[in-house]
Amino acid sequence: MTRPSFGDRVRIGSSPESEASGFAGRVGEVWSESEPSVSGVGPVIGDRGDDVAVSVLFEDTEDVVWFAPHLVRRVERARSPSRRLLLVFFAALALATATAVAGVGKARIRSLALVGAAPPCFPAQGYVTAGAYPNVRGTSKRAARANIALRRAVIADQRSYARTALRRAASRAGIYEMGIDQELTSASTVVVSALIPALELHPGGGAGQTWIAATVDVRSGKAVSLRQLLANPPLALPVLAADWKARLRHTTLWPYVAQDTAGYTPSFAHYRYFALTPTGLAFGFRQEPGGSRFAAVIPYRLVRPYLSPLGRRLVAGVRRPRTPRAQEQGGTVWAGLGRSVPRVETGWPTACT
């Protein structure tokens, strides 16, 4: 049986240690995996000395606890609910909906504090993982879910890049690095969205500047696609792409667009790097030969006519993120649950979970 991985729903098995700690039988979601001897995470419930630990997030109490792998078991698909249970569920849903509608407009939208989270180690030998990606600070379930969605975006990018990285010989150190651009990041109790600058360099390679994009509906904890933001995606995207190009036409970046017009045609594959920033809808493109990655922002006054109801709600909730005092004074505030240094001989700063 394969070991549960990030995002899997799991139940904690019974053992003297899990019974004593009160976690036996509880259901949660896998958050990360680590080697305690390297990362120093712990205590690890049920440790057998295997030097592998799995962290589990329990949504009801927002606890994150480390367990030995043999105690973490995937939750099987539940049986179909009875008709009576369904009636109770829909009655409760109707009541919750009525309550929510009655309270529309009363909830105050607040900015969330932004912190830097250590990225997961890049899954290819001979690569240095460095930098930080955005997380939000908060004790609510919604903040935890937003951070999980952001981590999933990073992991999805790693898996995509690893397909080519694993086919290359690691004669020199490769680099997988990311950072935070606050001008391209928003964070509120409604939406968290970011264009994350990334550097993905094969050993001895170049031109690896790119982006990771993530937009999260904080209410649901789910990632939001560009299609979902737009009321009529096939109609809206060409207009927005034209507006985006207009922002660049009289800048030093325009030659990069002009020399590769096919790479900037209005398709959702080309415009996949986007974010709802404090000033507008941003689209980013990876590094062109002889240049660097770049992004431009379309003001919301030009974007609003094309938004879906979901898009309008999220844009109305965009706020500039707050910066914790510790970060203002310098240094990264790590939001990861533990960090380890890859065994690569290099002078690069490294930290990853």
C-alpha positions as CSV (number, residue, x, y, z in Angstrom):
1,M,0.0,0.0,0.0
2,T,1.4,3.4,-1.0
3,R,2.0,6.0,1.7
4,P,-0.6,8.8,1.8
5,S,0.7,12.0,0.2
6,F,0.0,15.7,0.4
7,G,-3.7,16.6,0.5
8,D,-4.9,13.0,1.2
9,R,-7.7,12.5,3.7
10,V,-6.4,10.2,6.4
11,R,-7.5,8.5,9.6
12,I,-5.1,8.0,12.5
13,G,-4.7,4.4,13.5
14,S,-4.9,3.0,17.0
15,S,-1.8,2.5,19.1
16,P,-0.9,3.1,22.7
17,E,0.7,6.4,21.7
18,S,-2.2,7.7,19.5
19,E,-4.7,6.6,22.2
20,A,-2.8,8.4,24.9
21,S,-2.6,11.6,22.8
22,G,-6.2,11.5,21.9
23,F,-5.7,11.4,18.1
24,A,-6.6,7.8,17.5
25,G,-9.5,7.5,15.0
26,R,-9.4,11.2,14.1
27,V,-9.6,12.3,10.5
28,G,-7.4,14.9,8.9
29,E,-5.4,15.9,5.8
30,V,-1.8,15.2,5.1
31,W,0.2,18.4,5.2
32,S,3.9,17.3,4.7
33,E,6.5,14.6,5.1
34,S,10.0,15.1,6.7
35,E,13.1,13.3,8.0
36,P,13.2,14.2,11.7
37,S,16.9,13.7,11.9
38,V,17.5,16.4,9.4
39,S,14.6,18.8,9.9
40,G,14.3,18.5,13.7
41,V,10.5,18.2,13.5
42,G,8.6,16.5,16.3
43,P,7.6,15.0,18.6
44,V,6.5,12.1,16.3
45,I,3.7,10.1,17.7
46,G,4.3,6.3,17.2
47,D,7.9,6.8,16.2
48,R,9.7,3.5,15.5
49,G,13.0,5.0,14.6
50,D,12.4,4.9,10.8
51,D,13.3,8.6,10.5
52,V,10.2,9.4,8.5
53,A,7.3,11.5,9.8
54,V,4.0,12.7,8.3
55,S,2.2,15.8,9.5
56,V,-1.6,15.9,9.5
57,L,-3.8,18.9,9.7
58,F,-7.0,18.4,11.8
59,E,-9.6,20.9,10.5
60,D,-11.9,20.9,13.5
61,T,-9.2,22.0,16.0
62,E,-6.5,23.3,13.4
63,D,-3.9,21.1,15.1
64,V,-0.9,20.0,13.0
65,V,0.7,16.9,14.4
66,W,3.5,14.6,13.3
67,F,2.9,10.8,13.1
68,A,4.9,7.8,12.2
69,P,3.7,6.6,8.7
70,H,2.2,3.3,10.0
71,L,-0.4,5.3,11.9
72,V,-1.6,7.4,8.9
73,R,-4.2,5.6,6.8
74,R,-6.2,6.9,3.8
75,V,-9.9,7.3,4.4
76,E,-12.0,5.0,2.3
77,R,-14.9,6.5,0.2
78,A,-18.0,6.8,2.4
79,R,-21.1,4.8,1.7
80,S,-24.1,6.6,0.1
81,P,-26.0,8.5,2.7
82,S,-29.5,7.5,3.6
83,R,-32.6,9.5,2.4
84,R,-33.3,10.7,5.9
85,L,-29.7,12.0,6.3
86,L,-30.0,13.8,2.9
87,L,-33.2,15.5,4.0
88,V,-31.5,16.7,7.2
89,F,-28.5,17.9,5.2
90,F,-30.6,19.9,2.8
91,A,-32.7,21.4,5.5
92,A,-29.5,22.5,7.3
93,L,-28.1,23.8,4.0
94,A,-31.3,25.8,3.4
95,L,-31.1,27.3,6.9
96,A,-27.4,28.2,6.5
97,T,-28.1,29.8,3.1
98,A,-30.9,31.9,4.5
99,T,-28.7,33.0,7.3
100,A,-25.9,33.9,5.0
101,V,-28.1,35.9,2.6
102,A,-29.5,37.8,5.6
103,G,-25.9,38.7,6.6
104,V,-24.7,39.8,3.2
105,G,-22.8,43.0,3.4
106,K,-22.4,42.9,7.1
107,A,-19.1,40.9,7.2
108,R,-16.1,43.2,7.2
109,I,-13.3,42.4,4.7
110,R,-9.9,42.5,6.4
111,S,-6.4,42.4,5.0
112,L,-4.4,39.3,6.0
113,A,-0.7,39.4,7.1
114,L,1.7,37.9,4.6
115,V,4.5,35.6,5.7
116,G,7.1,33.6,3.8
117,A,6.7,29.8,3.7
118,A,9.7,27.5,3.0
119,P,9.1,25.6,-0.2
120,P,9.0,21.8,-0.4
121,C,12.3,20.3,-1.5
122,F,12.5,20.0,-5.2
123,P,12.1,16.2,-6.0
124,A,15.2,15.8,-8.2
125,Q,18.7,14.9,-7.1
126,G,21.3,17.6,-7.4
127,Y,18.9,20.6,-7.1
128,V,19.1,23.4,-4.6
129,T,15.7,24.5,-3.2
130,A,15.7,28.1,-1.9
131,G,13.6,31.1,-1.2
132,A,10.0,31.4,0.1
133,Y,6.5,31.6,-1.2
134,P,3.5,33.5,0.2
135,N,1.4,32.2,3.1
136,V,-1.1,34.1,5.2
137,R,-1.0,34.3,9.0
138,G,-4.1,33.4,10.8
139,T,-5.6,30.9,13.2
140,S,-8.8,30.2,11.3
141,K,-9.6,27.1,9.2
142,R,-9.9,29.4,6.2
143,A,-6.4,30.6,6.6
144,A,-5.1,27.1,6.9
145,R,-7.0,26.0,3.8
146,A,-5.7,29.0,1.8
147,N,-2.2,28.0,2.8
148,I,-2.8,24.4,1.7
149,A,-4.0,25.7,-1.7
150,L,-0.9,27.9,-2.1
151,R,1.3,24.9,-1.3
152,R,-0.5,22.8,-3.8
153,A,0.2,25.4,-6.5
154,V,4.0,25.2,-5.7
155,I,3.9,21.4,-5.7
156,A,2.1,21.3,-9.0
157,D,4.7,23.5,-10.5
158,Q,7.5,21.3,-9.1
159,R,6.0,18.2,-10.5
160,S,5.7,19.8,-14.0
161,Y,9.3,21.1,-14.0
162,A,10.6,17.8,-12.5
163,R,9.5,15.9,-15.7
164,T,12.3,17.5,-17.6
165,A,14.7,17.9,-14.6
166,L,14.8,14.2,-13.9
167,R,15.9,13.4,-17.4
168,R,19.0,15.6,-17.1
169,A,22.3,14.5,-15.6
170,A,23.2,16.5,-12.5
171,S,26.9,17.2,-13.1
172,R,26.3,20.6,-11.5
173,A,23.8,21.9,-9.0
174,G,20.4,22.9,-10.5
175,I,18.3,25.6,-8.9
176,Y,14.6,25.8,-7.9
177,E,14.1,29.1,-6.2
178,M,11.1,31.4,-5.5
179,G,10.3,34.7,-3.8
180,I,7.5,37.1,-3.0
181,D,6.6,40.2,-4.9
182,Q,4.1,42.2,-2.7
183,E,3.0,44.4,-5.6
184,L,1.8,41.2,-7.3
185,T,0.1,39.7,-4.2
186,S,-3.2,40.4,-2.4
187,A,-4.4,38.8,0.8
188,S,-7.7,39.3,2.5
189,T,-10.5,37.4,4.2
190,V,-12.1,37.0,0.8
191,V,-9.3,36.1,-1.6
192,V,-5.5,35.4,-1.6
193,S,-3.8,35.8,-5.0
194,A,-0.2,35.9,-6.1
195,L,2.2,35.8,-9.0
196,I,5.2,34.2,-7.5
197,P,8.6,34.9,-9.1
198,A,10.4,31.6,-9.7
199,L,13.8,30.5,-11.0
200,E,14.0,27.1,-12.5
201,L,17.5,26.4,-13.8
202,H,18.8,23.0,-15.1
203,P,22.4,22.2,-14.1
204,G,24.5,24.6,-16.1
205,G,21.4,26.1,-17.8
206,G,20.1,29.6,-18.2
207,A,16.9,31.5,-19.0
208,G,15.0,29.9,-16.1
209,Q,13.0,32.9,-14.9
210,T,9.3,32.1,-14.7
211,W,6.2,32.4,-12.5
212,I,4.0,30.3,-10.3
213,A,0.4,31.6,-10.1
214,A,-2.2,31.0,-7.4
215,T,-5.6,32.5,-6.7
216,V,-7.6,31.1,-3.8
217,D,-11.2,31.7,-2.8
218,V,-10.7,31.9,1.0
219,R,-14.4,31.1,1.7
220,S,-14.1,27.7,0.0
221,G,-10.4,27.2,0.2
222,K,-10.3,26.2,-3.4
223,A,-8.1,27.5,-6.2
224,V,-9.8,29.7,-8.8
225,S,-9.0,29.5,-12.5
226,L,-9.0,32.4,-15.0
227,R,-12.0,30.8,-16.7
228,Q,-14.0,30.9,-13.5
229,L,-13.3,34.6,-13.0
230,L,-14.8,35.5,-16.4
231,A,-18.5,35.6,-17.3
232,N,-17.8,34.7,-21.0
233,P,-14.3,33.4,-21.2
234,P,-13.9,33.0,-25.0
235,L,-15.2,36.6,-25.5
236,A,-13.4,38.2,-22.5
237,L,-9.9,36.8,-22.9
238,P,-9.1,38.4,-26.3
239,V,-10.2,41.8,-24.9
240,L,-8.1,41.4,-21.8
241,A,-5.1,40.2,-23.8
242,A,-5.4,43.3,-25.9
243,D,-5.6,45.5,-22.8
244,W,-2.6,43.8,-21.4
245,K,-0.5,44.3,-24.5
246,A,-1.6,48.0,-24.6
247,R,0.0,48.4,-21.1
248,L,3.3,47.3,-22.6
249,R,3.3,48.9,-26.0
250,H,5.2,52.0,-25.1
251,T,7.6,50.4,-22.6
252,T,11.0,48.7,-23.0
253,L,9.2,45.3,-22.6
254,W,7.2,45.6,-25.9
255,P,10.0,44.3,-28.1
256,Y,9.9,40.9,-26.4
257,V,6.1,40.7,-27.1
258,A,6.5,41.9,-30.7
259,Q,9.2,39.4,-31.6
260,D,7.1,36.4,-30.5
261,T,3.5,37.4,-31.3
262,A,2.5,33.7,-31.5
263,G,3.5,33.2,-27.8
264,Y,1.1,36.0,-26.7
265,T,-2.1,35.1,-28.6
266,P,-5.2,35.0,-26.3
267,S,-5.3,31.4,-25.1
268,F,-5.7,30.2,-21.5
269,A,-2.4,28.3,-21.8
270,H,-0.5,31.5,-22.7
271,Y,-2.2,33.6,-20.0
272,R,-2.1,31.0,-17.2
273,Y,0.1,33.1,-15.0
274,F,-2.3,35.6,-13.5
275,A,-3.2,37.2,-10.1
276,L,-5.6,39.6,-8.6
277,T,-3.2,42.3,-7.3
278,P,-4.1,45.4,-5.2
279,T,-4.2,47.5,-8.4
280,G,-5.6,45.2,-11.1
281,L,-5.5,41.9,-12.9
282,A,-1.9,40.9,-13.6
283,F,-0.6,38.6,-16.3
284,G,3.0,37.3,-16.2
285,F,5.2,35.7,-18.9
286,R,8.3,33.6,-18.4
287,Q,11.8,34.9,-19.5
288,E,12.4,35.6,-23.2
289,P,15.9,35.1,-24.7
290,G,18.0,38.1,-23.8
291,G,15.5,39.4,-21.3
292,S,13.8,38.5,-18.0
293,R,10.4,37.4,-16.7
294,F,7.9,40.3,-16.8
295,A,4.3,41.1,-15.9
296,A,1.8,43.9,-16.5
297,V,-1.3,44.9,-14.7
298,I,-4.7,45.7,-16.2
299,P,-6.7,48.2,-14.0
300,Y,-9.9,46.8,-12.5
301,R,-12.0,49.4,-14.3
302,L,-11.2,47.6,-17.5
303,V,-11.7,44.2,-16.1
304,R,-15.0,44.5,-14.2
305,P,-17.3,44.4,-17.3
306,Y,-16.1,40.8,-18.1
307,L,-16.2,39.3,-14.6
308,S,-18.5,36.4,-13.5
309,P,-20.4,36.7,-10.2
310,L,-17.5,34.8,-8.5
311,G,-15.0,37.2,-10.2
312,R,-16.9,40.3,-9.0
313,R,-17.0,39.0,-5.4
314,L,-13.3,38.2,-5.3
315,V,-12.2,41.5,-7.0
316,A,-14.4,43.4,-4.5
317,G,-12.6,41.6,-1.7
318,V,-9.0,42.3,-2.9
319,R,-6.8,44.0,-0.3
320,R,-3.2,44.8,-0.1
321,P,-1.6,42.3,2.4
322,R,-0.2,43.4,5.7
323,T,3.4,42.7,6.5
324,P,4.3,41.3,10.0
325,R,6.6,43.5,12.0
326,A,9.3,40.8,12.0
327,Q,9.5,40.8,8.2
328,E,9.6,44.6,8.1
329,Q,12.8,44.4,10.2
330,G,14.4,42.0,7.8
331,G,14.6,38.2,7.5
332,T,12.1,35.6,6.4
333,V,9.3,34.5,8.7
334,W,9.1,30.8,8.0
335,A,5.5,29.4,8.0
336,G,6.6,25.9,7.1
337,L,6.3,23.2,9.8
338,G,10.0,22.3,9.5
339,R,12.8,22.9,7.1
340,S,15.8,20.8,6.0
341,V,18.8,21.5,3.9
342,P,19.3,19.3,0.8
343,R,22.6,17.4,0.8
344,V,24.2,19.5,-2.0
345,E,27.6,21.1,-1.7
346,T,26.9,24.7,-2.7
347,G,27.1,28.2,-1.4
348,W,23.4,28.9,-2.2
349,P,21.1,29.6,0.8
350,T,18.8,26.6,1.1
351,A,15.7,25.9,3.1
352,C,12.8,23.6,2.4
353,T,10.2,21.5,4.1
